[in-house]
Amino acid sequence: MPKSSPDEKSPAAITRRDFVGGTLIGSGAALLASGAPSFGTAAEAQTVDAPLTGLGPDWTGPSGVGDYAGKNGNTADVVNAAHGDIRNGQLDKRIANAAVVGGLYDLIVVGAGISGLTAAYIFQKEKPGAKILLLDQHAIFGGEAKQNDFDVDGYRITGPQGSTGVVVPFARAVESGFPSPFLKELGYPDSFTYQKAENLSQPIQIPADMWTPMHIGWERADMAFYYEGKGMVKNPWRNGFAEAPISDKLKRALIELELYRTPPERDDWAQWLDTMTYKAFLKDVAKVPVDVLDDVCAYLDPVMAAMGCGQGSDIISAYSAWNYMMPGVNAYSRYLNGGIDPTDGIYLATFPGGNTFAAKRFLKLAKPEALTGGTSLHELQYSNVNWDALDRPEDNYRLRLSATVFSVVHEGKPDKAETVRVTYAKDGKMSSVRGRAVICAGQQHANKHICHDISVQYREAMQAFQHAPILVINVALRNWKFLDKLGVASVRWFEGLGWWTSLRKNLILDGKETQPLDPNKPVVLTQYIPFLLPNVPWPQQCTQARLSLFSMSFADIEAQVREQFTKMFGPYGFDADRDIAGIVTNRQGHAYFVGPPGFFFGKDGKPAPKDVLREPFHRIAFSHAELSGAQMWETAAEEGQRAAKQMLGKIA
């Protein structure tokens, strides 16, 4: 596929001062489109010598309607607080001035994403009457399991902010190594029913989710690839890319890799895959020809990065690629499953707001009055937050939002302490709370700053986690007649902002459709956009990618979305001014951890960092999907359950 154009601006021409002073805020999108800018070559890992604060509402942009309005991803308020209070430690010297509030809690959970919500639910279930406090920096719970809502022409339509999809069918998912915890407790049925499209002018295969046809299940959707200068090429995989404007050698390499079934059989295959990058596997094991290797990687990299790897094949471990069923390494799944290809038998069931549903269910189970309505699937999907019920002084289970935790420390020597003090900032004031146990349910990029008394071993393990950003864009459309005319459900492109979007079938909940699937009616098209910088050395890639995301104003993003959609869909009747009803951006600055070789099984005789952190540090436990090695809602829930049980043992 076409490679990115080379940088047009040298690294030296863009300084950290440029970023902080705002000169990049208006130019970030153009820089991104032109290649991989370097924002200061001295940046190390996830740090950069700049405060990275001072963002305003114009950077965040519109946010939709309903409970999630004003809460789209990492908003300016969230980023400013995270960088100022956590990353820059600007409040650390004033911890002693924080008043202690709320008495003594049995458990304090830092982070109310799915992992934190699960931990609190399990702890409460096992210890009824326990006094529990959840603290979250955001203005609503869920972590990346949140949604954007739009009111368009009389319809409430919804798109996910991040986490989305339940791996189904459940029995096959478990066989293929995908856990399915809490299914009955969450109220999921044994099988799901999907809506059917109405009023199509021609038959169109619409996928159950937007992820599978990105590559691992390309046969499950009618799709088109858009090439600059060529236009749309429909269903290129079905005829060997016959009409695609790429070389015959690249066509052959893509097809041969898709048919690759026989990597070396070995007992230590998982550890072996973790000794090399995915790109090295493609070159040395799958024997992708060197002269088209970069182009093959350019095709696969956004798929892997968006699905969960964060960055591309030149960085991630081949084992990380296996976690997300990438070609070549996926053959080891066939060995495990008696020759069955898991990509043929499993897929994702999708709620309108993604895994917002799971986050709501865990909260509803622990604190029923926190959400309106009953407990059925449809009622929970459309429940609203009872804000006044979240943090009532008389309740044993309390959820405190917009509270930025910047210190977690044992009271006394960690090995002898009986309590932990957690200090946070909310509404311009600092406060401390005390707990018999604490679960840090956020990512390690934050934990390494807020856990002040951890050991060298734990701190080194946290430092090993590098995180890549994802920009999630939800485009609300008044109709999708242009896709109906084109005859496809999914579209990929290779230049400009973004790379993929797709229709999807939503679930039928309690016999009711949640939103229309009709080309004459509104729809939300979602984009998951990684920031791939293959020419930037590791680990600076993650830092540079995040600064690329930060440098883009909402106006930049909106203009590029409108331009890209007009270019691709204008010939099929699309008109941006008429058809776009709204655009919401969700910046996830640390969306995914990135696992290079050695991350999963350790190296140089040392244990893997994730395994270090899965053991408590005295009265502090750590819980996040990244500690499983694959970020999914299912693994987040499993890690939350594990941490809760560890802390129950501490206070028994």
C-alpha atoms as one frame of an Amber mdcrd trajectory, in Angstrom:
protein
   0.000   0.000   0.000   1.219   3.580  -0.446   3.737   4.569   2.169   3.621
   7.780   4.157   5.359  10.671   2.514   8.692  11.690   4.057   8.851  14.416
   6.669   8.762  17.850   5.151   9.899  19.585   8.303  13.054  18.600  10.108
  13.002  17.638  13.799  14.990  20.710  14.705  12.366  22.979  13.203   9.742
  21.955  15.785  10.527  22.528  19.437   8.822  21.770  22.714   8.317  25.493
  23.112   6.358  25.497  19.859   3.994  22.941  21.332   3.506  24.631  24.687
   3.161  28.042  23.108   0.332  26.765  20.946   1.839  27.164  17.497   1.272
  23.480  16.790  -2.324  23.509  17.962  -3.413  24.928  14.636  -1.093  22.879
  12.462  -1.043  19.414  14.011  -3.418  17.783  11.575  -1.457  19.009   8.590
   1.759  17.768  10.161   0.213  14.380  10.790  -1.032  14.085   7.241   2.386
  14.930   5.828   4.286  12.271   7.713   5.831  11.647  11.091   7.013  14.889
  12.676   9.575  14.763  15.453   8.672  16.851  18.457  12.132  17.043  19.978
  14.553  14.170  19.631  15.587  14.377  23.283  12.221  13.015  24.429  12.658
   9.796  26.378   9.998   7.137  26.761   6.807   8.830  27.920   8.344  12.086
  29.107   8.958  15.412  27.446  10.462  18.538  28.954   7.289  20.631  28.893
   4.304  21.102  31.207   1.741  20.044  28.544  -1.017  22.032  30.231  -3.074
  25.073  29.270  -5.435  23.381  26.815  -8.858  24.970  26.388 -12.393  23.983
  25.326 -11.661  24.676  21.647  -9.229  21.779  21.797 -11.886  19.424  23.164
 -14.642  20.462  20.784 -18.333  19.442  20.824 -19.273  16.444  22.928 -22.781
  15.344  22.034 -25.793  15.169  24.331 -26.942  13.267  27.403 -24.918  12.027
  30.367 -21.737  11.844  28.284 -21.864  15.450  27.056 -18.693  17.246  28.108
 -17.001  13.915  28.794 -15.579  12.918  25.416 -12.310  11.088  25.991  -9.454
  12.980  27.590 -10.931  16.461  27.601  -8.883  19.608  28.111  -9.825  19.652
  31.805  -8.749  16.037  32.275  -5.450  16.493  30.414  -4.571  19.706  32.246
  -5.252  18.093  35.624  -3.438  14.872  34.767  -0.344  16.666  33.542  -0.328
  19.281  36.265  -1.274  17.268  39.335   0.084  13.821  38.409   2.765  14.076
  35.753   4.311  17.368  36.880   3.682  16.774  40.583   2.735  20.383  41.172
   0.743  19.488  44.311   3.142  16.956  45.816   4.777  19.409  48.203   1.379
  20.357  49.609   0.173  16.857  50.494   0.588  17.528  54.201  -1.936  20.356
  53.910  -4.716  18.063  52.655  -7.505  17.513  55.157  -8.481  13.922  55.900
 -12.149  13.333  55.048 -14.621  10.464  55.219 -13.301   8.253  57.999 -11.615
   4.908  57.320 -12.580   2.902  54.223 -12.132  -0.834  53.848 -11.176  -0.333
  50.193 -10.271   2.656  48.059 -10.216   2.108  44.299  -8.302   4.597  42.169
  -9.903   4.533  38.737 -13.527   3.735  37.881 -13.032   2.034  34.538 -14.236
  -1.518  34.046 -11.382  -2.963  36.078 -11.989  -0.625  39.021 -15.754  -1.101
  38.881 -15.285  -4.878  38.824 -12.892  -4.750  41.771 -15.356  -2.726  43.845
 -18.231  -5.039  42.908 -16.325  -8.207  43.826 -15.072  -6.723  47.096 -18.585
  -5.665  48.081 -20.026  -9.021  47.040 -17.509 -10.935  49.152 -17.651  -8.505
  52.071 -21.191  -7.093  52.340 -21.321  -3.837  54.219 -17.715  -2.962  53.414
 -17.010   0.740  53.174 -15.767   1.379  49.628 -14.740   4.553  47.817 -13.955
   4.836  44.109 -12.082   7.905  42.884 -11.887   8.797  39.204 -10.338  11.755
  37.445 -13.030  11.901  34.772 -16.493  13.416  35.110 -18.147  10.034  34.475
 -17.230   6.431  35.203 -16.213   3.825  32.618 -12.649   4.670  31.621 -12.550
   4.127  27.868 -15.886   2.292  28.053 -17.945   5.414  27.427 -20.085   6.675
  24.556 -21.084   9.718  22.511 -24.787  10.412  21.985 -26.368  12.519  19.246
 -29.945  13.647  18.623 -30.424  13.662  14.851 -33.748  14.113  13.057 -35.728
  12.598  15.900 -33.371   9.685  16.596 -30.960   9.197  19.491 -27.884   7.597
  17.908 -24.767   6.475  19.727 -21.137   5.603  19.084 -18.406   4.268  21.407
 -15.641   6.471  22.773 -13.251   3.536  22.917 -13.800   0.051  24.326 -16.338
  -1.921  22.317 -17.282  -5.485  21.570 -18.019  -8.749  23.365 -16.229 -11.803
  21.931 -18.859 -14.352  20.889 -20.010 -17.081  20.678 -18.978 -17.562  24.277
 -18.003 -21.246  24.155 -15.861 -20.757  21.052 -14.321 -17.607  22.552 -13.154
 -19.536  25.608 -11.727 -22.303  23.408  -9.762 -19.666  21.492  -8.279 -18.119
  24.622 -10.656 -15.187  25.047 -12.106 -15.103  28.562 -15.784 -14.483  29.110
 -16.185 -13.616  32.795 -19.344 -12.471  34.567 -21.645 -13.329  31.665 -24.621
 -14.280  33.793 -24.051 -11.469  36.282 -23.899  -8.937  33.491 -27.153 -10.268
  32.091 -25.788 -11.315  28.721 -27.952 -13.941  26.991 -26.518 -17.235  25.746
 -26.664 -15.801  22.226 -27.339 -12.429  20.681 -29.745 -11.316  17.969 -28.663
  -8.671  15.476 -30.729  -6.073  13.695 -31.329  -6.363   9.968 -30.830  -3.553
   7.491 -33.918  -2.048   5.911 -34.598  -0.289   2.591 -31.306  -1.152   0.887
 -31.215  -0.448  -2.835 -28.947  -3.459  -3.331 -27.736  -6.355  -1.152 -24.912
  -5.264   1.188 -23.122  -7.515   3.659 -23.003  -5.483   6.876 -20.761  -6.835
   9.660 -21.783  -7.435  13.258 -18.911  -5.198  14.364 -16.510  -2.749  12.762
 -13.340  -4.507  13.972 -13.468  -7.944  12.371 -13.474  -6.821   8.716 -10.491
  -4.510   9.313  -8.559  -7.610   8.315  -9.014 -10.761  10.382 -12.502 -11.310
   8.930 -12.430  -9.365   5.676 -14.907 -11.831   4.196 -17.623 -10.693   6.627
 -18.369  -7.342   5.006 -18.742  -5.731   1.634 -15.969  -3.171   1.651 -14.111
  -0.773  -0.581 -10.518   0.455  -0.510 -10.056   4.072  -1.577  -6.837   4.854
  -3.464  -5.762   8.384  -4.302  -5.951   8.882  -8.057  -7.912   5.671  -8.525
 -10.984   5.943  -6.362 -12.922   3.076  -4.825 -11.976  -0.559  -5.381 -14.706
  -2.873  -4.118 -13.942  -6.065  -2.204 -10.263  -6.247  -3.228  -9.587  -9.428
  -1.260 -12.192 -11.361  -3.194 -10.317 -11.169  -6.503  -6.713 -10.992  -5.339
  -6.493  -7.163  -5.563  -6.942  -7.416  -9.314  -8.153  -3.807  -9.621  -5.978
  -2.293  -6.903  -3.205   0.095  -8.075  -0.409  -1.810  -6.315   2.361  -4.001
  -7.682   1.801  -7.626  -8.579   4.526  -8.586  -6.137   2.724  -6.846  -3.283
  -0.563  -8.485  -4.255   1.121 -11.876  -4.203   2.817 -11.198  -0.861  -0.454
 -10.192   0.818  -2.259 -13.271  -0.464   0.581 -15.663   0.402   0.746 -14.287
   3.932  -2.997 -14.749   4.305  -2.552 -18.395   3.274   0.463 -18.999   5.540
  -0.436 -21.893   7.842   2.709 -23.701   8.909   5.143 -21.776  11.122   7.669
 -23.906  13.040   6.007 -26.167  15.588   7.721 -25.842  18.963   6.701 -26.213
  22.605   8.005 -22.765  23.513   6.268 -21.019  20.624   4.823 -18.242  22.794
   8.129 -17.370  24.444   9.839 -17.652  21.067   7.407 -15.195  19.458   8.196
 -12.790  22.292  11.870 -12.715  21.307  11.236 -10.928  17.987   9.219  -8.134
  16.494   6.274  -8.977  14.297   8.128  -7.451  11.361  11.054  -9.792  11.995
   8.655 -12.731  12.060   7.165 -11.680   8.733  10.595 -11.368   7.159  12.486
 -14.281   8.686   9.767 -16.854   9.387   6.858 -16.126   7.043   9.376 -15.119
   4.335   7.614 -11.992   3.118   9.899 -10.640   0.360  12.128  -7.857   1.649
  11.337  -5.499  -1.227   7.619  -5.418  -0.313   7.958  -6.010   3.437   7.445
  -2.356   4.357   4.325  -2.170   2.233   2.893  -5.335   3.796   3.583  -3.850
   7.216   2.002  -0.544   6.185  -1.153  -2.493   5.347  -1.217  -4.433   8.636
   0.107  -1.838  11.093  -3.041   0.278  11.545  -5.092  -2.896  11.987  -2.879
  -4.114  14.815  -2.441  -0.718  16.391  -6.178   0.041  16.431  -7.195  -3.407
  17.661  -4.922  -3.345  20.698  -1.185  -3.334  19.936  -0.903   0.456  19.926
   2.038   0.692  17.542   3.266  -1.136  14.470   5.136  -4.245  13.413   8.584
  -2.696  13.794   7.999  -2.332  17.549   5.503  -4.856  18.832   6.408  -8.381
  19.808   5.243 -11.127  17.455   3.446 -12.491  20.513   1.515  -9.221  20.823
   0.483  -9.665  17.185  -0.657 -13.201  18.010  -2.893 -11.814  20.769  -4.830
 -10.001  18.059  -4.867 -12.839  15.517  -2.590 -11.277  12.928  -1.682 -13.286
   9.804   1.275 -15.611  10.040   1.427 -15.810  13.833  -2.263 -16.710  13.899
  -1.268 -20.175  12.705  -0.263 -20.989  16.296  -3.915 -20.590  17.278  -4.751
 -23.242  14.688  -2.219 -25.570  16.267  -3.924 -25.037  19.625  -7.425 -25.552
  18.245  -6.942 -28.683  16.192  -6.631 -26.795  12.947  -9.615 -24.501  13.540
  -8.967 -20.896  12.609 -10.412 -18.709  15.411 -10.981 -15.870  12.948 -13.531
 -18.098  11.208 -15.571 -18.766  14.306 -15.498 -15.788  16.661 -16.528 -12.195
  16.251 -17.778  -9.263  18.326 -21.274  -8.472  19.515 -21.700  -4.716  19.701
 -23.864  -2.513  21.873 -24.505   1.003  20.504 -22.119   2.594  22.996 -19.658
  -0.265  23.010 -18.708  -1.582  26.438 -20.390   1.301  28.198 -23.006  -1.369
  28.851 -20.570  -3.508  30.892 -19.435  -0.488  32.920 -23.038   0.434  33.679
 -23.884  -3.133  34.684 -21.023  -3.393  37.189 -22.111  -0.109  38.770 -25.780
  -1.152  38.776 -24.920  -4.450  40.481 -23.024  -2.720  43.277 -25.145   0.422
  43.613 -28.575  -0.045  41.989 -29.732   3.493  42.738 -26.801   4.980  40.763
 -28.675   4.460  37.477 -32.303   4.970  36.552 -34.634   2.220  35.445 -34.619
  -1.527  35.774 -32.081  -4.231  35.090 -33.108  -5.550  31.666 -30.729  -5.175
  28.737 -32.775  -2.450  27.076 -33.455  -0.568  30.310 -29.801  -0.562  31.257
 -28.735   0.550  27.777 -30.926   3.639  28.093 -30.499   4.302  31.806 -29.304
   7.670  33.052 -26.931   8.493  35.878 -28.446   9.551  39.193 -25.657  11.988
  39.948 -26.855  12.783  43.464 -26.754   9.111  44.417 -23.121   8.471  43.509
 -21.373   9.947  46.553 -23.792  10.166  49.464 -22.130  10.325  52.916 -24.511
   7.743  54.380 -23.686   5.079  51.736 -21.086   2.330  52.094 -20.339   2.370
  48.351 -19.346   5.822  47.101 -18.143   6.964  43.662 -16.388  10.343  43.560
 -15.799  11.782  40.091 -13.563  14.619  38.806 -11.136  13.689  41.584  -7.505
  13.564  40.438  -5.472  11.269  42.695  -1.851  12.335  42.933  -0.570  10.426
  45.967  -0.993   6.869  47.263   1.240   6.020  50.212   1.247   3.638  53.165
   0.894   5.239  56.585   4.127   4.001  58.093   6.578   1.454  56.735   4.872
  -0.396  53.882   5.498  -3.866  55.295   3.993  -2.947  58.662   1.392  -0.353
  57.742  -2.261  -1.076  58.436  -3.624   1.792  56.342  -2.935   3.676  53.129
  -3.512   7.390  52.545  -4.808   8.576  49.164  -4.657  12.287  48.339  -6.590
  13.885  45.505  -7.612  17.237  44.061 -11.250  18.103  43.368 -12.905  21.453
  42.733  -9.673  23.276  43.477  -9.215  21.662  46.900  -6.953  18.895  48.160
  -8.272  16.118  50.392  -6.982  12.843  51.760  -8.845   9.626  52.450  -7.615
   6.606  54.384  -8.179   2.963  53.524  -7.248  -0.441  54.841  -6.513  -1.441
  51.243  -6.107   0.351  47.915  -6.458  -0.882  44.348  -4.823   1.270  41.689
  -6.989   0.362  38.704  -5.399   2.743  36.221  -2.439   2.425  33.895   1.153
   2.344  34.978   2.017   5.683  33.374  -0.042   7.234  36.195   0.757   4.723
  38.935   4.481   5.379  38.703   3.806   9.012  39.601   1.199   8.579  42.331
   2.543   5.533  44.220   5.192   7.295  46.273   6.535   4.518  48.475   6.724
   1.513  46.164   9.944  -0.469  45.886  12.538  -0.137  43.160  11.356  -3.402
  41.617   7.770  -2.166  41.293   8.829   1.215  39.979  11.037  -0.386  37.329
   8.145  -2.618  36.299   5.891   0.429  35.913   8.533   2.220  33.871   8.503
  -0.666  31.383   4.965   0.204  30.299   4.821   2.528  27.319   1.479   3.665
  25.949   0.287   4.707  22.512  -2.591   7.090  21.772  -5.740   6.528  19.744
  -8.052   9.203  18.374 -11.658   7.995  18.232 -13.911  10.079  15.994 -17.665
   9.634  15.856 -19.345  11.190  12.834 -23.121  11.491  13.086 -24.753  11.400
   9.653 -28.312  12.198   8.644 -28.221   9.250   6.231 -25.813   6.856   4.556
 -27.315   6.761   1.096 -23.825   7.190  -0.356 -22.721   3.838   1.094 -25.907
   2.235  -0.178 -25.193   3.604  -3.653 -21.583   2.420  -3.455 -22.781  -0.981
  -2.259 -20.449  -1.370   0.727 -20.580  -1.262   4.519 -16.889  -0.672   5.250
 -14.243   1.610   3.733 -10.472   1.783   4.074  -8.155   4.502   2.777  -4.399
   5.044   2.750  -3.722   8.767   2.841  -5.069  11.651   4.897  -6.517  11.544
   8.409  -7.800   8.165   9.512  -7.833   4.857   7.668 -11.055   2.898   8.347
 -14.748   3.211   9.135 -17.691   0.863   8.916 -21.354   0.312   9.463 -22.242
  -2.338  12.016 -25.286  -4.278  13.129 -26.367  -3.369  16.621 -27.844  -5.904
  19.002 -31.540  -6.488  19.444 -32.106  -5.932  23.172 -35.198  -7.502  24.718
 -36.761  -7.663  21.263 -36.168  -3.966  20.585 -33.873  -2.240  18.111 -31.651
   0.389  19.678 -31.124   2.589  16.630 -31.945   2.403  12.913 -29.989   0.575
  10.219 -31.529   2.179   7.163 -29.633   4.221   4.522 -32.351   6.877   4.709
 -31.943   7.360   8.474 -29.175   8.623  10.781 -26.125   6.605  11.724 -22.823
   7.079  13.556 -19.627   6.151  11.710 -16.722   5.565  14.082 -13.006   5.828
  13.349 -10.215   4.407  15.533  -7.081   6.262  14.461  -3.596   5.248  15.676
  -0.520   7.439  15.257   2.127   5.324  13.555   5.663   6.693  13.319   7.780
   3.812  11.971  10.870   5.934  11.417  11.034   7.150  15.018  13.107   4.981
  17.393  11.583   3.130  20.334  10.438   4.182  22.892  10.144   7.748  21.636
   7.459   6.588  19.207   4.832   6.669  21.943   5.784  10.161  23.101   5.929
  11.557  19.597   2.607   9.944  18.708   0.934  11.437  21.760   2.248  14.899
  20.946   0.874  14.497  17.438  -2.528  13.844  18.992  -2.213  16.747  21.429
  -1.169  19.159  18.703  -4.449  18.853  16.791  -7.269  21.255  17.580 -10.835
  20.127  17.103 -11.108  22.501  14.147  -8.178  20.717  12.468  -9.796  17.327
  12.924 -13.247  18.438  11.823 -11.886  20.058   8.657  -9.962  16.936   7.710
 -12.909  14.620   8.348 -15.135  16.728   6.131 -12.462  16.905   3.438 -11.757
  13.173   3.527 -15.412  12.159   3.435 -16.107  14.573   0.592 -13.189  13.220
  -1.421 -14.187   9.597  -0.932 -17.978   9.782  -0.931 -18.802  12.894  -2.931
 -19.042  10.908  -6.189 -21.782   8.820  -4.569 -23.969  11.732  -3.482 -22.447
  12.709  -0.133 -22.583  16.388   0.811 -20.763  17.311   4.027 -22.827  20.408
   4.773 -26.081  18.548   4.287 -25.261  15.092   5.613 -22.969  15.596   8.626
 -25.062  16.283  11.724 -22.192  16.328  14.207 -18.624  15.267  14.903 -17.230
  14.342  18.321 -13.574  13.549  18.955 -12.345  11.357  21.811  -8.630  11.608
  22.511  -7.266   8.608  24.361  -3.712   9.719  25.085  -2.636   6.406  26.626
  -5.076   4.094  24.870  -2.951   0.943  24.700   0.230  -0.320  26.278   2.803
  -1.309  23.657   4.501  -4.678  24.110   7.946  -4.963  22.483   9.934  -8.227
  22.486  10.537  -9.493  26.008   7.573  -7.679  27.490   5.329 -10.712  27.927
   7.703 -13.341  29.295  10.581 -11.266  30.615  14.192 -11.183  29.552  17.702
 -11.160  30.964  16.521 -13.458  33.742  14.012 -10.932  35.067  10.276 -11.551
  35.380   7.917  -9.805  32.993   6.904  -6.364  34.337   3.223  -7.255  34.169
   3.815 -10.269  36.408   5.593  -8.149  39.015   2.617  -5.804  39.188   0.038
  -8.555  39.453   1.296  -9.148  42.989   0.280  -6.575  45.635   2.783  -4.194
  47.133   1.665  -4.746  50.712  -1.719  -2.968  50.990  -1.705  -1.662  47.414
  -2.800  -3.864  44.501  -2.735  -3.037  40.804  -5.539  -3.771  38.394  -5.774
  -2.913  34.713  -6.323  -4.857  31.490  -2.731  -4.147  30.470  -1.514  -6.482
  33.237  -3.075  -9.389  31.341  -1.049  -8.585  28.236  -4.130  -7.772  26.128
  -6.456  -4.841  26.708 -10.084  -5.944  26.443 -13.075  -5.414  28.721 -12.928
  -9.101  29.605  -9.311  -8.928  30.759 -10.031  -5.683  32.623 -12.767  -7.462
  34.566 -10.510 -10.430  35.305  -7.749  -8.187  36.614 -10.238  -6.316  38.789
 -11.488  -9.582  40.248  -7.942 -10.773  40.957  -6.975  -7.530  42.724 -10.162
  -7.502  44.812  -9.533 -11.011  46.070  -5.926 -10.128  46.904  -7.038  -7.155
  48.977  -9.791  -9.159  50.701  -7.000 -11.399  51.937  -5.142  -8.404  53.327
  -7.980  -7.244  55.552  -9.514 -10.600  56.495
